[in-house]
Amino acid sequence: MLSDKVESTSEKRMAGLEFIGLQKISGPLVIIEGISGVGFGERVELITARDEIRQGRVLAISEKAAVLEVFHGTSGLDQENTRVRFMGRPFEMIVSKEEVLGRIFTGLGMPLDGGPAPFRGEPRNVNGFAINPVARAYPEDFIQTGISTIDGMNTLVRGQKLPIFSGSGLPHNDLAIQIVRQARLLTEESSFAVIFAAMGVRHDEAEAFRQSFEESGVLNNVAMFLNLADDPTVERLIAPRVALTVAEYLAFEEGMHVLVILTDMTNYCEALREVATSKGEVPSRKGYPGYLYSDLASIYERAGRIKGRQGSVTQIPILTMPDDDITHPIPDLTGYITEGQIVLDRGLYQKGIYPPVNVLPSLSRLMSDGIGEGKTREDHRNISSQLYAAYANAKQVERLASIIGEEDLSTTDKRYFTFSREFENRFVRQDKDEDRSIFETLDLGWELVMMLPEKELVRVTPEQIEKYGKTAHTSHQE
C-alpha cells in the first residue's frame, strides 16, 4: 500500500514514491501491485525490516503492477514489512576522471578498493544514450596489441567492437590481461584508458587481474568493475552498463581513447535468461529470451567514435562458447552485431601454443580500413592475405598427409606442411609478456611465406617480394 508520508503527486516524485509490502517474490524479482506513476528502468530502494537498503530497478511496468529486479538478491525480504521507495530517476553512476581511473568497483559502481565512492563528478544514466548514426565517425585508426595474430591478420581498429570467442578452460583471461597491458595507438600520442568489466568471475581470477595490472604499472589508467561469482546474478545485468557509462564519459567528455574489456558475456546472458525465466517469459533458442539480440546490441553498439570529438570507445567482449559451439545463440548473435571475432582454438591450446588464436575462422571486418601506408605499412594487406591463404592450404595438406602419409606428399606439399608447423610455433605462439611491434609481426610473416616456392606467392606483388621477402629470407639464412 501507498505510504501516507507523502501527500501530493509533485511532492511524491521529489521525495520518492514509497510503498509497503510486496505481492510476490520470484527469484531475483519482486512484484508490487496497485501502483502508478513509475517508469521503466527507474531506480528503486528496498528497505528491509532491519533498515537495510538494497538497490534495484523497475524491470517491467503495467497498469496494475511493477516488476523489480533486486541487485543484492531477495533472500531475507519480508513480504509484508519491506518498504519500496521509487527514486524518480534511472540508475546512475557518478563519473569523473580523477575519481574513477586507478580504482576497483563492484558491478554496481560501489568501491571495492577501500576508497570513497565518487562524489565530485556528475551523475550519468547507466543506460547511455544512442549515438546518432549520422554523427558517427568511421573507425580507421590502428590499435597495436603486440599480438601477431591480432595485429597482423585480424587488426583491431579504434572505435571497433571485436569480440573474443573462447571455450571453457582456454586462456582468454590471460589474453585479456595481455591486451590491457600492451594496447596502444601508433598514429598519435593521446591519453589511453582501459575499462575492465568482469561478470561472474571467481575470486582468484579477479585477484589475478588486479595483481597483473598493478605489477605492469597500468592500473593507474584502468578502472575495474568486478561482479564476482558469488555476487547476485542480477547484478551482472547492470555491470557492463555501469562500465560503459564511465567509458563514454572518458571518451566523449575527457577526449581519451578508451578500450573496454567485457568478460564473460556468457555469464551476462545466463543472468538475462534467469531473469526472463523468473518473469515467466516465453523462451526462445536454448531458453534465452527472444530479445537477446537487441539486449546485446544495447551494449555492443555503445562502442564507436563521434564526429568532432577526439576520444573513442573500443570494445573487446569476451565470451565462452558452451561446448565450443560457435553456432550457439550467444556467439551467433554477437557475430551479427559486432565487426568480426577472434576465435581461440582448443586444438592449438592442446599443442601448448599460447595464445591459441585460430586465424582461419577469425575475422576483423574493419581491418582493411585501419592498415596500409601511413597507418601500418603498405605491404600489410597483401602479406596478411598471403599468410591466410598459405595456412589454409597447409591445413588441407595436413589432412591429406593423415590419409596418405607425409612421405608421399609432393615437394610443394611438404613445404606447406613445414610452413604450418613454423607458422603455429613462431607466428601464433608468443610469450604472455611478449609485445611485438607491427613491423616485427610483418617481417616475421614475410620470413615464413618465403619458405614456400615463389610461384605460390600469388597474393603479394613482385615488388613487395623483392623489397620485403628477399630481405627477410636473407636475414633468416644469416
N, C-alpha and C positions, 0 to 999 in steps of 0.2 A: 504494500500500500504506500501511497504518497505521504512522505513525512510532512507534518504540519508546521515545520520550522519556517517554511518558505511561503510567501503569501501571493505575490503577483508573478505573472509569467516572465516579465522582464527581469525581476529580482531573482527568479529561479535560475535563469540562464546565466546570470552574473555569478551567483553563488554556487550553481550546480544543482541539477535535479537530484533529489535523494529519495531512494525507495528502501523499504524494509521488507525483507522476505524474498525468498526465491521459490519459483514454482517447481523447478526441476533442475537436477544436476546430472549431466551425461558426459562422462569422461572429463575432458578439459573445458567443457562448455557448461554454462548455466543459462536458464531461460527465465525471463521475467515477463509477466502478463499485465495487461491493463495500463500500458504507458503510452505516451505520445510526446512529440516534441524533441525526440532524439534523432541523431543522424548516423548513417553508415560510417564505420571507421572511427566513431567518436571514442575518445579515451574515457575509461571508467576506473573508479577505485572501489574495491570491495573491502569493507571494513568488518572484520570478524568480531565476535562477542568479546574477544580479548583486546580489541582495538588494534589488531594487526592489519596493516594496509597491504592489499595485493593489487597489482596493476592488471588491467585488461582493456579490451576494446570491443565495440559493437561489431559483430560479425554478420548479422542479418537483422532486418527490421521489417515489421509488418504493422498493420493497423491494430493488431491485438497483442503482439508480443515482440520482444527483442531477444536475440541470441548473443551471448557474450562469450568471448574466449578469455580465459584467465591465464596470464603468463606465468604465475607462480604455482599453478596447479589448484585443483579444487578439493584436495583431501583436507578434512577437518572443518569444512564450511558447514555452518548450521543453517538449514533452510529457513527457519523461522526468524532467526535473530540477525542474520548477516545483512548489513546495510550496503546499498549500491549507490554510489554517487556518480552521476554523469557530469563530465567536466566541461562540456560545451565546446570542445575543440579536439582536433585529431591528436594522435600520439606524436610527440615532438622530441627532437634532440637539440640541445643547446650546443652550438658549434663555434669554435674559434681555433685558429691555427695554433696558438701558444698553449692552449689547454687540452689539445687532442693528440698531437704528434708526440711520440715517445711514451704513450700511455697504453694501458691494458684495461678493457672494459668487458662487462658481460654482454650478452646478446641484446639486452635492453638499454645499453649505454651507461650502466652504472659502473663506477670504478672497481677494478679488481686488484689494483696495484697499491692500495693503501692511501692514494692521493684523494683530493677533494673532487667532487663532481664539478664538471664545467659550469660556470655561472656567469662569466663575463661576456659570452657571445650572445647571439640571437637565436631564438627557438625556430627550428625548421621542421616542417611537416615531413615525417619519415616516408610517406608515400611518394614524395617528389612531385615534380610537375613535368608533363610531357614536353619534350623538345619539339618545337615546330620543325617539321621536315624541311621547310624552305630555309630555315636558319642553320641547318646542319652543315658543317664543313666536311669535305670528303677526306677520310683518313689516308695519308700518304707519306708519313714520316716513319722511317725505320727505327725500331727499338732493338738494341742488341742485348740478348740474354746471355751470351757467352756459351750457348749450347748449339753445336753444329747442326744437329738435325732440325732445330727450330730456325736458327738464323740463316742457314744455307738453303733449306728446302721447304720450310713452312713458316716464312717470315712473319713476325709479329709487327703490326703497324699501329702507330699511336692513334687511339680512338676506336680500335677494333675490339671485338669480343671473340676470343679464340679459346674454346674450352679444351680441357684435357680429359679424354676418355680413358679410364683406368679399370682395373679389376681388383677385387679384394686381395690384399696381401702384396700388391705391386707398390713400388716406391714412389707413389705420386706425391706424398708429403715431402720426401727428400727433394723431389724435383721442384716443388713449390718453393721450398726454402732456398734452393739454389737460384731460382729465378728472382726472388726477392733480393737476395744478396748482390746479384750481378747485373740486373736490368739497368740500362742507361740509354740515353739518346746520343746519337753521333753528330747530328746536324747543328745543335745549339747547346750552349751552357745554360740550362734552366733548372729551377728548383724541381726536384723529383721526390715524390712521396709514395708510400705504399700503404694501402688499407687492406688489412688481412682479417677476413671473417671466417671463423671455423664453426661449423654446426654439427653437434653430436659427436665431438671428438673425445677421446679418452684423456684422462688427466696427464698420463705420461707423454702423449702426443702434444698436448698444449704446452707442457713444460719444455719439450724438445724445440718447439717453435720459438718460444720466448728466449731460451738459452742460446739458440743459434743466432737469432737476430742481435742479441746482446753481445755475444762474442765477436761477431763480424763487424760491430760498430754501426749497423744500420738502424738500430732500434729507435734512435732519435728522430728518424724520418718515417717511422712506422706507427700506425695506430692499429691495435689488435682488438678484435671483438670475438670473445670466446663463449660459445654455448657448449657446455660440457655434456658428456654422455648421460650423466645423472641429473642434469637440469631438466626442467619440464619441456616436453617435446614441443608444446605450442609456442615456446619462446623462439624456436627455430624459424618460425614463420616471419618474425619481425627482425631477426638479427641481420640478414643481408640488406634489408631496407634501411636500418639504422646506419650500417656501414656505408652504404651508397649515398646516404644523405650527407655524411661527412665528406665523402669523396667529391660530390658535386660542389659543395661549398669551397673546398680547397682548390678545385679546378677552375670554377667559373667566377669565384669571387676573389680568390687569392692568386690566380694565374699560375697554379702549379700543374705539372704533369703527374697524374695520379694513376698508379697501377693497382687494380683491385683484384685480390685473390679470394675466391669463394670456394670453400671446401667443407663438407662434401654436399653437393647439391642433391645427391640421392637421399641423404638424411632429411633434407628440407622437403623433398617430395613425399617421403614416407610420413612426415608430420602432417602435410597437407591432406594425405589420404586418411590419416587417423581422424582429423577434424571433420572431414567430409562424411566419414562413416558415422561419427557421433551425431552429426546433423541429420542423418537418415537420407542423404542424397543418393540418387540412383548412380551406381558406379559405371565407369567406362572401362577402357582397356586395363587389364590386370588389377582392377579395383580402384584405379585412380579416378579422380573426378573429371568430368568432361571438360572443365575449364582449365586443365593442367597447362595446356599450350598458352593460353592468354595470361595465366598467372606467371609462368616462367618468362614470358615476353615482358611483363611489367618490371622484371628485374634486369634481364639482359639488355633491354632497349635503353637503359639508363647510361649506357656507355656512349661515347662519342665526343665530337668537337662542335663548338658553336662559332659561327662566323663573327669576327670582331672580338672574340675572347682568346686570350693567349693559352689558357690551360686546356686540359683534355682528361677524359676518363677512359682508361683501357681496362678491359675485364678479361681475366683468365678464370672462368669457373672450372672446378674440378669435380668430376662425378665418377663413382664406381659403378660399373655396369653389372647388374645382377647376373650371375652365371657367365660373365664375359660376353653377354649377348648385346651386340651393338644395335640390334633391332628392337630392344626393349623400349617401352614408351619414353623413358627419361632421356636416354641418348638420342633416340629417334627425333623427338620433338625439339630437343636442344639443337640438333644439327640443322633443323629447318630455320631456327631463329638466328643462330649465330653465323659467323663468316668463316666456317671451316671447323677443323678439330685436329688435335694431336692425340694419336692413339698409342697407348702403351700395350706391349705385346708380351704375353706370358711365356711364349717360346724363347724370345730373346732373354727374358729375365732368368729362365731356367739355364741358359747358357752362361750366366754370370755377367751379362752385359748391362751396364748402367750408363745413361738412362735407357730403358728398353723401348725406345720410340720406334715403332714400325712406320717407315716413311711412305709405304705404299697406300694404306688407307687414310693416311694423314693428309691434310689439305689446309691451305690458307688462301681463301678466295681473294684477299686484298694484297697478296704478296707482290703481284706484278706492278702495283701502284707504289710500293714502298722501296723498290730496289732499282738498280741501274746507275748510270753515270750521274754523279752529283749526290747520290744517296748512299750507295754502297760501292759497286764497281760495275763497269759496263758489261763485263762478261757474266755477271751473276745469274741472269735469267737463263742463259744458254747452258752454263755448266750445271745448274740445278736440274734442268730438263734432261741433260745427258746422264747425270748420276741416277736420276729416277728411272730412265729407260734402261740403263745398264743393269741396275739392281733388279728390275722386273724381269729382264731376260735371264739374269743369273739365277733367280728363283725357279724359273722354268727349267733351266739346265739342271738344277739340284733335283727337281722331281724326276727328270729323265735319268739322271745318274742313279737314283734309288731303284730304278727299274732295270737298266741295262748294265749298271756298274760304271764307275768312274774311268776305268781303263779303256772302255770302248767309246768314250767321248771323242769328238773331233778336236783338233788343236785349238780352234777358236773357242769351242765349248769349254775346254779345260781352262782357258784364260778367264772366261766368265766365272767358272767355278772358283778359281783363286780370287777373282775380284770380289765375289760375295763374301768370302771369309775376311778379306782385308777391309772391306767396307764396314762390316759389322764390328770388327775388332779395333779399327783405327778411327773411323769417322763417327760411327754411332757411339762407341764406348768412350766415356770420359770419366775422370775422377769427379767426385762430388764437390771439390773445391777448384776444379779446372775451369778457368774463364778464358775461352778462346775468342780472339777478335774475329770479326767477319772476314778479314783479309787472310788470317791463318786458316779459317774454315774453307775459303775459296781455293787457296793454294793447295790444301790437303785434298780437296775434291779433284783438282787437276792432276795431282800426283797419282791418284787412284785410277782415274779414267785412262791415263796414259799406259796403264798395264794392258789395255786392250789394243787390238790391231787398229791402226789409224783409219782404216776403211769403215770401222764400226762407229766412229765418232761422227755421226751424221747430224747431231743437234748443236754442234759448235762450228764456228767458221774456221777456215784455214788460217786466217789472220790471228784468231784467238789461240789456235793450237800453237802457232809459231811464237806468239808473244808470251803466253802463259803456260801452255802444255810442255813445250820443249824445255823451258826454264825449270819447271817443276820436276820433269823427268831427269834432267841432268843433275839437279840438286839432290835427288833421291839416290842416284847412282854414286855420287861422291860420298 
